[in-house]
Amino acid sequence: MSDRAESNIPPQATPLPPELEARIAAFESAAPASDFDSASWFWMIVLGVAIPLVLLAAGWWA
Amino acid sequence: MTTHANPQADESAWPLLPEERTWGAARLTLTLATAAAATWCYLIGESVGSYLGFIKGGLALGAGCMIGMVLVLLAAGPTCVRFGIDSIAATKPQFGSRGWVVPAALQTVSIIGWNSLLIIFFAKSAVQLSVALGILDLGWRNAALVPVLTVIACAIIFAALRRGATGVSMVSNILVAHVFIGLWMLYLLVSRRWPELVAAHPANASPNHLWNYTTGIELGIGATLSWWPYIGAMIRMAPNGRTIVLPVMLGMAAPVPLLSLIGLAGSLVLKSSDPTEWLRIVGGPAYAIVSLTFVTAANFGTTTAGIYASAIGLRNFATLQKCTWTALLLITIAPVALVGIFIPELFFAKFGNFLALIGVAFAPLCGIQIVDYFVLRRGCIDIRAIYVDAPERPYYFWRGINPAAMIALAAGCFTYVAFLNPLSYESTTLYPYMTASLPSATAAALVYFLSSLLVIRAGRGGYLKR
């Protein structure tokens, strides 16, 4: 079977438990959930990049 | 189809609905801090103290922990927090709807292995505490109490975790005080032995100063990368990405280097990383009792979080999905209890090296997840495909396995061992300039990216659906 033909098989070949199905449907019908906002990125850069660089420089010259 | 918040949802590996994710930043910080602070902190400190002095060692370790933690956060964080799923479910877009058993095996062996070690530490500390309090006499019979205390500890953890993630949070609320006891112990050592501490020379320092410094950083990165198996089960209880960043970076990454300074200071000044031993030297028996209380509480909190994360990870196996939460907890705790009852000393002596080898896999795992989510998929995750193992679903790849992830994982592990042997600490000439975890994650990410181009060309993996 070709790749294209495989992808034409309708979904839901394996039935899911009703509660799991409902949870997935809830995510699919809602607006896509976001991961990190700009404030999150700011703190990740500060705490995961900038501060480690400062600590590394301070430690090397200590 | 409508859905309602299910109070038992945190006992499954299914996605948590936004209304079920009720942990705010403070609750998550407390839970993560309690989980992070354990006996391994002063073992990490002792390792760093072999190569670096107090100030250099503390700074290198602190930087390494923050770098490692941000990698874990970028790898597991986005998918876990968007859909309320655990670390293992979040690997299905990369490893496939069946290939995820590889990270699951890594998680299970790592968590159960570490939990067994910590619970044995806990039992030994409790015996020492009882002797220090005069409840028990010194004697050979005390060794026989370790298995008994292991079973009691497992029973308490089981009882706490009957309430799911709430049980983890409840234990954390009680035990978080030990983090402050740890900081007090550090203050005590630093304030009383500062001149000796600054003058102390590390016992096994290499003549190559850069190698020593890089090893301090590497130990920090490695320590926090090993939080990958735990983190998903915790952060999925939070409602969004903004809520998790500061708790993870400050609650989980910061306590590890801070409490590791206890082991670092102890190993440099008193040639012992065990705070129980050196607090008795510094402050007498009363301080030793405080220290033993710290060790007992610390390991208990971490093991509770670990058993919970491991149980949620095991839920991803179809055969365990229908299992009751009680039965699943028993399945997860049983290996820990059996090790503590039958082979505590043997496990203590032999399993540490195996855990060091397992830890090598987490850096490439992070590299693979980061490049998959941010570069290849640009954040486009098919939540249905995570739970449906069928050929028509994008994460089925080939027979449920994505060869690109397997090859990349192997390449990353090989790169790590080529840069630094985690057992002998033999290293390549490039290691002092690059660490071992960072090239390992980069190599895995690069191999994954390149091999995924072939996967995309074959029309697999759901990369073209954007």
HADDOCK unambig.tbl for C-alpha pairs under 7 A between the chains (distance, minus, plus):
assign (segid A and resid 3 and name CA) (segid B and resid 459 and name CA) 6.71 0.50 0.50
assign (segid A and resid 6 and name CA) (segid B and resid 392 and name CA) 6.06 0.50 0.50
assign (segid A and resid 7 and name CA) (segid B and resid 392 and name CA) 5.39 0.50 0.50
assign (segid A and resid 9 and name CA) (segid B and resid 392 and name CA) 6.04 0.50 0.50
assign (segid A and resid 11 and name CA) (segid B and resid 392 and name CA) 6.45 0.50 0.50
assign (segid A and resid 13 and name CA) (segid B and resid 390 and name CA) 6.67 0.50 0.50
assign (segid A and resid 14 and name CA) (segid B and resid 388 and name CA) 6.72 0.50 0.50
assign (segid A and resid 14 and name CA) (segid B and resid 390 and name CA) 6.77 0.50 0.50
assign (segid A and resid 20 and name CA) (segid B and resid 14 and name CA) 6.44 0.50 0.50
assign (segid A and resid 22 and name CA) (segid B and resid 1 and name CA) 5.93 0.50 0.50
assign (segid A and resid 22 and name CA) (segid B and resid 2 and name CA) 6.49 0.50 0.50
assign (segid A and resid 22 and name CA) (segid B and resid 3 and name CA) 5.85 0.50 0.50
assign (segid A and resid 23 and name CA) (segid B and resid 3 and name CA) 6.52 0.50 0.50
assign (segid A and resid 23 and name CA) (segid B and resid 15 and name CA) 6.71 0.50 0.50
assign (segid A and resid 23 and name CA) (segid B and resid 17 and name CA) 6.90 0.50 0.50
assign (segid A and resid 24 and name CA) (segid B and resid 383 and name CA) 6.66 0.50 0.50
assign (segid A and resid 24 and name CA) (segid B and resid 384 and name CA) 6.08 0.50 0.50
assign (segid A and resid 33 and name CA) (segid B and resid 82 and name CA) 5.43 0.50 0.50
assign (segid A and resid 34 and name CA) (segid B and resid 82 and name CA) 6.18 0.50 0.50
assign (segid A and resid 35 and name CA) (segid B and resid 78 and name CA) 4.96 0.50 0.50
assign (segid A and resid 35 and name CA) (segid B and resid 81 and name CA) 6.75 0.50 0.50
assign (segid A and resid 35 and name CA) (segid B and resid 82 and name CA) 5.70 0.50 0.50
assign (segid A and resid 35 and name CA) (segid B and resid 240 and name CA) 6.73 0.50 0.50
assign (segid A and resid 35 and name CA) (segid B and resid 241 and name CA) 5.06 0.50 0.50
assign (segid A and resid 36 and name CA) (segid B and resid 241 and name CA) 4.71 0.50 0.50
assign (segid A and resid 36 and name CA) (segid B and resid 242 and name CA) 6.11 0.50 0.50
assign (segid A and resid 37 and name CA) (segid B and resid 241 and name CA) 7.00 0.50 0.50
assign (segid A and resid 37 and name CA) (segid B and resid 242 and name CA) 6.43 0.50 0.50
assign (segid A and resid 40 and name CA) (segid B and resid 241 and name CA) 6.88 0.50 0.50
assign (segid A and resid 40 and name CA) (segid B and resid 242 and name CA) 5.23 0.50 0.50
assign (segid A and resid 40 and name CA) (segid B and resid 245 and name CA) 6.01 0.50 0.50
assign (segid A and resid 44 and name CA) (segid B and resid 70 and name CA) 6.65 0.50 0.50
assign (segid A and resid 44 and name CA) (segid B and resid 245 and name CA) 6.86 0.50 0.50
assign (segid A and resid 47 and name CA) (segid B and resid 66 and name CA) 6.64 0.50 0.50
assign (segid A and resid 47 and name CA) (segid B and resid 249 and name CA) 6.80 0.50 0.50
assign (segid A and resid 48 and name CA) (segid B and resid 66 and name CA) 5.16 0.50 0.50
assign (segid A and resid 48 and name CA) (segid B and resid 67 and name CA) 5.17 0.50 0.50
assign (segid A and resid 48 and name CA) (segid B and resid 70 and name CA) 5.26 0.50 0.50
assign (segid A and resid 49 and name CA) (segid B and resid 67 and name CA) 6.69 0.50 0.50
assign (segid A and resid 52 and name CA) (segid B and resid 63 and name CA) 4.13 0.50 0.50
assign (segid A and resid 52 and name CA) (segid B and resid 66 and name CA) 6.39 0.50 0.50
assign (segid A and resid 52 and name CA) (segid B and resid 67 and name CA) 6.75 0.50 0.50
assign (segid A and resid 55 and name CA) (segid B and resid 59 and name CA) 5.44 0.50 0.50
assign (segid A and resid 55 and name CA) (segid B and resid 60 and name CA) 6.94 0.50 0.50
assign (segid A and resid 55 and name CA) (segid B and resid 63 and name CA) 5.79 0.50 0.50
assign (segid A and resid 56 and name CA) (segid B and resid 59 and name CA) 6.44 0.50 0.50
assign (segid A and resid 56 and name CA) (segid B and resid 60 and name CA) 5.91 0.50 0.50
assign (segid A and resid 56 and name CA) (segid B and resid 63 and name CA) 6.22 0.50 0.50
assign (segid A and resid 59 and name CA) (segid B and resid 55 and name CA) 6.88 0.50 0.50
assign (segid A and resid 59 and name CA) (segid B and resid 56 and name CA) 4.69 0.50 0.50
assign (segid A and resid 59 and name CA) (segid B and resid 59 and name CA) 5.29 0.50 0.50
assign (segid A and resid 59 and name CA) (segid B and resid 60 and name CA) 6.33 0.50 0.50
assign (segid A and resid 60 and name CA) (segid B and resid 56 and name CA) 6.82 0.50 0.50
assign (segid A and resid 62 and name CA) (segid B and resid 56 and name CA) 6.52 0.50 0.50
